[in-house]
Structures are given as structure tokens and as C-alpha cells.
Amino acid sequence: MKEQQQVDNEQNVPKQIMQHFTGLLLEGKLDEWAELFTTDAIFEFPYSPPGYPQRLEGKSAIFNHVNALFKFLKIHQFSEPTILIDSDQQRFVAEFTCEGVFLSTGKPYNQTYISVVSYDGDKITHYRDYWNPLVVMESEMGGVVDEQ
């Protein structure tokens, strides 16, 4: 019985992290959202285009980035994430989407994310965010990006 409880708890932590991650962003509670991260957390964007950050180090850098981003972007909804858990490594992969709008252009921002998240307890220690940079560029620039 105790082993099953431990397995259930190990599976619930990633789900709870993602519920808070998306829920707090939707509610605009960025101060509370930042508390999901450890003080020395790393947030990486491997597909980030030139001019966009590829790595943020520390909770305050992560908060500052998202706070600035949300002045230009409004997220209306996130899908329920599909989560694959590696509890031995305290890591999970979450696949989810969002629907929103880029405020400066009025263009839709509909993105698919695959995120690899490491955690300690209920805090995120490392978040690697894989997303399509063309969606950002098209939304931000107000049109289709020429790939030349």
C-alpha cells in the first residue's frame, strides 16, 4: 500500500507543477508563478532565434523575462498537458499547446510546446522549452516570415 502511495505522489508532483505553471500564467499571477522555481533555476530555449534569450539563470531572470513577455503577449488558454515522467531522475516531459494573441499586432499566437522539466520536491530546477520560433516571429511581425 505504501509503495502505491509513493508511486501516486511521484506522478502527482509533475501534474501539480504543470497545473500551477499554466494556471498562474493564465491568471497573470507572475509573482506566484516565479515561486515555482528554485532560486538558482535554469530556463533554456534551445530553438530561440537570434535576438531572443537562449538561457536564463536564476529565478529573478526568469521572472523578469516572463514579466516583460506578458506585456506583449496575452495567453487565452493552455491545453491539458501530456506528461511523461522519469521519477528516478525527478524529471518529466510535458507536451501542450497554447492559444493567445500578440498584443502589438493582434495576430494569433498558437504555439506547441515540448518541455523537459527537472524538479526537486515541488520546485522547478531546470526547464528546457522547445517551441517553434516561427510562430513567435509571425505573431510579433504581423505576417508570414520569409525564410530567405
Solvent accessible surface area in square Angstrom, and as a share of the most:
residue,aa,sasa,rsa
1,M,195,0.87
2,K,168,0.71
3,E,140,0.63
4,Q,101,0.45
5,Q,111,0.49
6,Q,110,0.49
7,V,66,0.38
8,D,58,0.30
9,N,92,0.47
10,E,59,0.27
11,Q,82,0.36
12,N,64,0.33
13,V,36,0.21
14,P,0,0.00
15,K,100,0.42
16,Q,90,0.40
17,I,3,0.02
18,M,1,0.00
19,Q,115,0.51
20,H,96,0.43
21,F,11,0.04
22,T,14,0.08
23,G,23,0.22
24,L,22,0.11
25,L,15,0.08
26,L,63,0.31
27,E,107,0.48
28,G,48,0.46
29,K,89,0.38
30,L,20,0.10
31,D,103,0.54
32,E,91,0.41
33,W,2,0.01
34,A,6,0.05
35,E,92,0.41
36,L,18,0.09
37,F,1,0.00
38,T,30,0.18
39,T,109,0.63
40,D,112,0.58
41,A,0,0.00
42,I,29,0.14
43,F,9,0.04
44,E,31,0.14
45,F,16,0.07
46,P,53,0.33
47,Y,122,0.46
48,S,9,0.06
49,P,14,0.09
50,P,136,0.85
51,G,87,0.84
52,Y,67,0.26
53,P,49,0.31
54,Q,107,0.48
55,R,122,0.44
56,L,20,0.10
57,E,109,0.49
58,G,14,0.14
59,K,41,0.18
60,S,80,0.51
61,A,34,0.26
62,I,0,0.00
63,F,49,0.20
64,N,91,0.46
65,H,44,0.19
66,V,13,0.07
67,N,52,0.26
68,A,48,0.37
69,L,61,0.30
70,F,44,0.18
71,K,137,0.58
72,F,109,0.45
73,L,8,0.04
74,K,93,0.40
75,I,8,0.04
76,H,110,0.49
77,Q,94,0.42
78,F,31,0.13
79,S,44,0.29
80,E,144,0.65
81,P,24,0.15
82,T,85,0.49
83,I,31,0.16
84,L,119,0.59
85,I,57,0.29
86,D,54,0.28
87,S,39,0.25
88,D,133,0.69
89,Q,110,0.49
90,Q,74,0.33
91,R,93,0.34
92,F,1,0.00
93,V,47,0.27
94,A,0,0.00
95,E,86,0.38
96,F,6,0.02
97,T,55,0.32
98,C,2,0.01
99,E,84,0.38
100,G,6,0.06
101,V,31,0.18
102,F,10,0.04
103,L,97,0.48
104,S,83,0.54
105,T,50,0.29
106,G,50,0.48
107,K,84,0.35
108,P,86,0.54
109,Y,11,0.04
110,N,83,0.42
111,Q,3,0.01
112,T,71,0.41
113,Y,24,0.09
114,I,75,0.38
115,S,0,0.00
116,V,31,0.18
117,V,0,0.00
118,S,27,0.17
119,Y,13,0.05
120,D,89,0.46
121,G,45,0.43
122,D,91,0.47
123,K,72,0.31
124,I,0,0.00
125,T,44,0.26
126,H,39,0.18
127,Y,1,0.00
128,R,76,0.28
129,D,11,0.06
130,Y,61,0.23
131,W,25,0.09
132,N,69,0.35
133,P,29,0.18
134,L,63,0.31
135,V,31,0.18
136,V,15,0.09
137,M,39,0.17
138,E,61,0.27
139,S,3,0.02
140,E,68,0.30
141,M,125,0.56
142,G,25,0.24
143,G,35,0.34
144,V,136,0.78
145,V,25,0.15
146,D,102,0.53
147,E,144,0.65
148,Q,202,0.90
